[in-house]
Amino acid sequence: MSLPDVFHRLKLPAIGAPLFIVSNPALVIAQCKAGIVGSFPALNARPQSQLDEWLHEITEALAEHDRDHPDARSAPFAVNQIVHRSNTRFEEDMTTCAKWKVPIVITSLGAREELNHAVHGWGGVTLHDIIDDRYARKAIEKGADGLIAVAAGAGGHAGRWSPFALVQEIRKWFDGPLALSGSIATGGAILAAQAMGADFAYIGSPFIATDEARADAAYKQGIVEGSAKDIVYSSLFTGISGNYLRASIEAAGLDPDNLPSAGPEAMNFQSSTGAKAWRDIWGSGQGIGVIDKVQPAGALVAELAAQYAAAKARICTS
């Protein structure tokens, strides 16, 4: 199956994952100008009226870039919608996305048929993130155009399956757009995702350590200094299992090696020190061991592209 036209302007087969709190217009614009899909969670724009302002800013900035660089046009951007019933902004945010005809909508924590119909109505594409084959089938049944396979090792809410197992099971029955998430932090890993059968790499944690990211300086430094051993997998903080930086858990007064599990009530978790999930307890994937500096997002994409080209060349000459 050929990919939707919206993906044809990518310079690198990658999507910048929507990072709760961290992603903002500056990061999205930089990612798109560099040639990958930039994205942000709708809920990052607060109050709700700010979503309209952000979409205006992103749309105008990319249009200006395209006018000035007709031979190097920007990649499309995406908005992440939390479709769980607890999201009281869902309808308002969808109305705002419709106003700006958002090219790609990424959906999380549930699949809604009416959302897919709405996005298709304005000419957009929907991608739904999943952690196993069962959820993947449900998403496609409800009209999603593509899938984001969130494998073991991904930052934030992550699955337990190996990327090999997850991709190969999905590819047995689905030939549409497929992105792979989970510890992808180099150009070689992007190529490996394609070799497994994915169309795109879905990259989050490396972009936390960029100049444009709306993250605390200590968070960025934690990404630079951290490695796979510094990642803790727990359901305590949101009721859904995810990966977090060990140092931020310790700073919250908790023992990373003795965390209790939790159910849906953990969505409003707050530690005895007042620390909250995402704001103070920081999500991160296992692939951060190769991140050695904070740099502009465009420079990171250029670095990934050079690594990707070198990996392809090694394979072609081997």
C-alpha positions as CSV (number, residue, x, y, z in Angstrom):
1,M,0.0,0.0,0.0
2,S,1.3,3.4,-0.9
3,L,1.6,6.0,1.8
4,P,-0.9,9.0,1.9
5,D,0.4,12.0,0.1
6,V,0.9,14.0,3.3
7,F,4.0,11.9,4.0
8,H,5.7,12.5,0.7
9,R,7.6,15.6,1.8
10,L,9.5,13.9,4.6
11,K,13.3,14.2,4.3
12,L,13.7,11.4,6.9
13,P,11.2,8.7,7.6
14,A,10.5,9.9,11.2
15,I,7.8,11.4,13.3
16,G,8.6,13.5,16.4
17,A,6.4,12.1,19.1
18,P,4.0,14.4,21.0
19,L,5.6,15.0,24.4
20,F,3.2,15.9,27.2
21,I,4.1,19.4,28.6
22,V,7.4,19.4,26.6
23,S,6.2,19.8,22.9
24,N,5.3,23.3,21.9
25,P,5.1,25.3,18.6
26,A,8.8,26.2,18.5
27,L,9.7,22.5,18.7
28,V,7.1,21.4,16.1
29,I,8.1,24.2,13.7
30,A,11.8,23.2,14.0
31,Q,11.0,19.5,13.4
32,C,8.8,20.2,10.3
33,K,11.4,22.6,8.8
34,A,14.0,20.0,9.3
35,G,11.9,17.5,7.3
36,I,10.2,15.2,9.8
37,V,6.6,15.3,11.2
38,G,6.5,17.5,14.3
39,S,3.7,17.0,16.8
40,F,2.3,18.1,20.1
41,P,-0.5,17.0,22.4
42,A,-3.6,19.3,22.2
43,L,-3.6,19.4,26.0
44,N,-0.3,21.1,26.1
45,A,-2.1,24.3,25.0
46,R,-3.6,25.8,28.1
47,P,-6.1,27.3,28.4
48,Q,-8.1,25.6,25.5
49,S,-8.2,28.9,23.6
50,Q,-4.4,28.7,23.2
51,L,-4.8,25.7,20.9
52,D,-6.1,28.1,18.2
53,E,-3.2,30.4,18.8
54,W,-0.7,27.6,18.5
55,L,-2.2,26.2,15.3
56,H,-2.2,29.6,13.8
57,E,1.5,30.1,14.7
58,I,2.5,26.7,13.3
59,T,0.5,27.1,10.1
60,E,1.8,30.6,9.4
61,A,5.4,29.7,10.2
62,L,5.5,26.6,7.9
63,A,3.7,28.5,5.1
64,E,6.3,31.2,5.3
65,H,9.1,28.7,5.2
66,D,7.6,27.0,2.2
67,R,7.3,30.3,0.3
68,D,10.9,31.1,1.1
69,H,12.1,27.5,0.3
70,P,10.0,26.1,-2.5
71,D,12.6,23.4,-3.2
72,A,12.8,22.3,0.5
73,R,9.2,22.5,1.8
74,S,8.4,21.6,5.4
75,A,7.0,18.3,6.5
76,P,3.4,18.2,7.8
77,F,2.6,18.6,11.5
78,A,0.4,16.5,13.8
79,V,-1.8,17.1,16.9
80,N,-2.2,14.4,19.5
81,Q,-5.7,13.9,20.8
82,I,-6.4,12.0,24.0
83,V,-9.7,10.3,23.2
84,H,-10.3,8.8,26.7
85,R,-13.7,10.0,28.1
86,S,-11.8,11.8,30.9
87,N,-10.7,14.4,28.4
88,T,-13.3,17.1,28.8
89,R,-11.7,19.2,26.1
90,F,-12.1,16.7,23.4
91,E,-15.0,18.2,21.4
92,E,-13.6,21.8,21.7
93,D,-10.1,20.7,20.6
94,M,-11.6,18.7,17.6
95,T,-13.5,21.8,16.5
96,T,-10.2,23.8,16.6
97,C,-8.3,21.2,14.7
98,A,-11.1,21.2,12.1
99,K,-10.8,25.0,11.7
100,W,-7.1,24.6,10.9
101,K,-7.5,21.4,8.9
102,V,-4.7,19.7,10.9
103,P,-2.9,17.4,8.4
104,I,-2.3,14.5,10.9
105,V,-4.2,13.6,14.1
106,I,-2.5,11.1,16.4
107,T,-5.0,9.5,18.8
108,S,-4.2,7.9,22.2
109,L,-6.0,6.0,25.0
110,G,-8.9,4.7,23.0
111,A,-10.2,4.8,19.4
112,R,-13.2,6.7,18.3
113,E,-14.9,6.1,14.9
114,E,-16.4,9.6,14.9
115,L,-12.9,11.2,15.2
116,N,-11.7,9.3,12.2
117,H,-14.7,10.4,10.2
118,A,-14.2,14.0,11.2
119,V,-10.5,14.1,10.3
120,H,-11.2,12.4,6.9
121,G,-13.9,15.0,6.3
122,W,-11.3,17.8,6.2
123,G,-8.7,15.7,4.3
124,G,-6.6,14.7,7.2
125,V,-5.0,11.4,8.2
126,T,-5.3,9.6,11.5
127,L,-2.7,7.5,13.3
128,H,-3.5,5.6,16.4
129,D,-1.0,4.5,19.0
130,I,-1.2,0.9,20.3
131,I,0.8,-1.5,22.5
132,D,-0.4,-4.8,21.1
133,D,-2.1,-6.5,18.1
134,R,-5.5,-6.6,19.8
135,Y,-5.6,-2.8,20.1
136,A,-4.2,-2.4,16.6
137,R,-7.1,-4.3,15.1
138,K,-9.6,-2.3,17.0
139,A,-8.1,1.0,15.8
140,I,-8.3,-0.1,12.2
141,E,-11.8,-1.4,12.6
142,K,-12.8,2.0,13.8
143,G,-11.3,3.8,10.8
144,A,-7.8,4.8,11.7
145,D,-5.5,5.2,8.6
146,G,-2.4,4.0,10.3
147,L,-0.8,2.8,13.5
148,I,1.9,3.7,15.9
149,A,3.3,0.6,17.5
150,V,4.6,1.5,20.9
151,A,7.0,-1.2,21.9
152,A,9.0,-2.0,25.0
153,G,11.5,0.7,25.8
154,A,9.5,3.6,24.6
155,G,9.3,6.7,26.8
156,G,6.2,7.5,28.8
157,H,3.3,5.1,28.4
158,A,5.0,2.1,26.8
159,G,4.1,-1.5,25.9
160,R,5.8,-4.7,26.9
161,W,6.2,-6.4,23.5
162,S,9.5,-6.5,21.6
163,P,9.4,-4.3,18.5
164,F,10.1,-7.4,16.4
165,A,7.1,-9.2,17.8
166,L,4.8,-6.2,17.6
167,V,5.6,-5.2,14.0
168,Q,5.6,-8.7,12.5
169,E,2.2,-9.5,14.0
170,I,0.7,-6.3,12.7
171,R,2.2,-6.7,9.3
172,K,0.6,-10.2,8.9
173,W,-2.7,-8.4,8.3
174,F,-2.1,-4.6,7.9
175,D,-0.3,-3.0,5.0
176,G,-1.1,0.7,5.8
177,P,1.1,3.4,7.4
178,L,3.0,2.0,10.4
179,A,5.3,3.9,12.8
180,L,7.5,2.2,15.4
181,S,8.2,3.6,18.8
182,G,10.7,2.3,21.3
183,S,14.3,3.4,22.1
184,I,14.9,4.9,18.6
185,A,17.6,7.5,19.0
186,T,20.0,7.0,16.0
187,G,19.7,7.0,12.2
188,G,20.7,3.4,12.2
189,A,17.7,2.6,14.5
190,I,15.4,4.4,12.0
191,L,16.7,2.2,9.2
192,A,16.3,-0.9,11.4
193,A,12.6,0.1,12.1
194,Q,12.1,0.1,8.3
195,A,13.9,-3.2,7.9
196,M,11.4,-4.7,10.4
197,G,8.5,-3.5,8.3
198,A,7.6,-0.1,9.7
199,D,7.3,3.0,7.5
200,F,8.5,5.5,10.1
201,A,10.4,5.8,13.3
202,Y,8.5,7.5,16.1
203,I,11.1,9.4,18.2
204,G,10.4,11.2,21.5
205,S,13.0,11.2,24.2
206,P,15.9,12.6,22.1
207,F,13.9,15.8,21.4
208,I,13.5,16.5,25.1
209,A,17.2,17.4,25.0
210,T,16.7,20.2,22.4
211,D,16.8,23.9,22.7
212,E,13.2,24.3,21.7
213,A,11.7,21.8,24.0
214,R,9.6,23.2,26.9
215,A,11.4,21.1,29.5
216,D,13.2,21.9,32.7
217,A,17.0,22.3,32.3
218,A,17.5,19.4,34.8
219,Y,15.2,17.2,32.7
220,K,17.2,17.9,29.6
221,Q,20.4,17.2,31.5
222,G,18.9,14.0,32.8
223,I,18.4,12.8,29.2
224,V,22.0,13.7,28.3
225,E,23.5,12.0,31.4
226,G,21.1,9.0,31.5
227,S,21.2,5.5,29.9
228,A,18.9,2.5,29.8
229,K,19.8,1.6,33.4
230,D,18.2,4.9,34.6
231,I,14.8,4.0,33.3
232,V,12.0,2.7,35.6
233,Y,8.9,1.0,34.3
234,S,5.9,1.6,36.6
235,S,2.1,2.1,36.6
236,L,2.1,4.1,39.8
237,F,2.1,7.6,38.3
238,T,-0.8,7.4,35.8
239,G,-2.4,4.0,36.3
240,I,-0.9,2.9,32.9
241,S,2.6,1.3,32.8
242,G,5.2,3.7,31.5
243,N,9.0,4.5,31.5
244,Y,10.4,7.3,33.7
245,L,13.8,8.7,34.7
246,R,15.0,7.2,37.9
247,A,16.5,10.4,39.2
248,S,13.2,12.2,39.0
249,I,11.5,9.5,41.0
250,E,14.1,9.7,43.7
251,A,13.8,13.5,43.8
252,A,10.1,12.9,44.5
253,G,11.0,11.1,47.7
254,L,10.2,7.6,46.3
255,D,12.2,4.4,46.0
256,P,12.4,3.5,42.3
257,D,13.1,-0.2,43.2
258,N,10.0,-0.5,45.4
259,L,7.1,1.2,43.7
260,P,3.6,-0.1,44.2
261,S,1.4,-0.7,41.2
262,A,-1.7,1.5,40.7
263,G,-5.0,1.6,38.8
264,P,-6.9,4.5,37.1
265,E,-7.0,6.5,40.3
266,A,-3.3,7.3,39.7
267,M,-4.1,9.7,36.9
268,N,-4.0,12.4,39.6
269,F,-0.9,11.1,41.4
270,Q,1.0,13.4,43.7
271,S,3.8,12.3,46.0
272,S,4.2,13.3,49.6
273,T,6.6,16.0,48.4
274,G,4.0,17.4,46.0
275,A,5.6,15.9,42.9
276,K,3.3,15.2,40.0
277,A,3.6,12.9,37.1
278,W,5.1,14.4,33.9
279,R,5.7,17.8,35.6
280,D,8.2,16.4,38.2
281,I,8.4,12.7,37.4
282,W,9.8,12.7,33.9
283,G,9.1,10.2,31.2
284,S,11.9,8.8,29.1
285,G,12.7,5.9,26.8
286,Q,15.5,3.5,27.1
287,G,17.4,4.8,24.1
288,I,18.9,7.9,25.7
289,G,22.3,6.4,26.3
290,V,23.4,7.9,22.9
291,I,22.2,11.4,23.7
292,D,25.3,13.4,24.7
293,K,24.3,17.0,24.4
294,V,21.4,19.5,24.3
295,Q,21.2,21.0,20.8
296,P,18.7,22.6,18.4
297,A,16.0,20.2,17.1
298,G,17.1,20.9,13.5
299,A,20.7,19.9,14.3
300,L,19.4,16.7,15.9
301,V,17.4,15.8,12.8
302,A,20.4,16.5,10.6
303,E,22.5,14.2,12.8
304,L,19.9,11.5,12.5
305,A,19.8,11.9,8.7
306,A,23.5,11.6,8.4
307,Q,23.5,8.5,10.5
308,Y,20.7,7.1,8.5
309,A,22.5,7.7,5.2
310,A,25.7,6.1,6.6
311,A,23.8,3.0,7.8
312,K,22.2,2.6,4.4
313,A,25.6,2.9,2.7
314,R,27.1,0.3,5.0
315,I,24.4,-2.2,4.1
316,C,24.7,-1.4,0.4
317,T,28.5,-2.0,0.4
318,S,28.5,-5.0,2.8
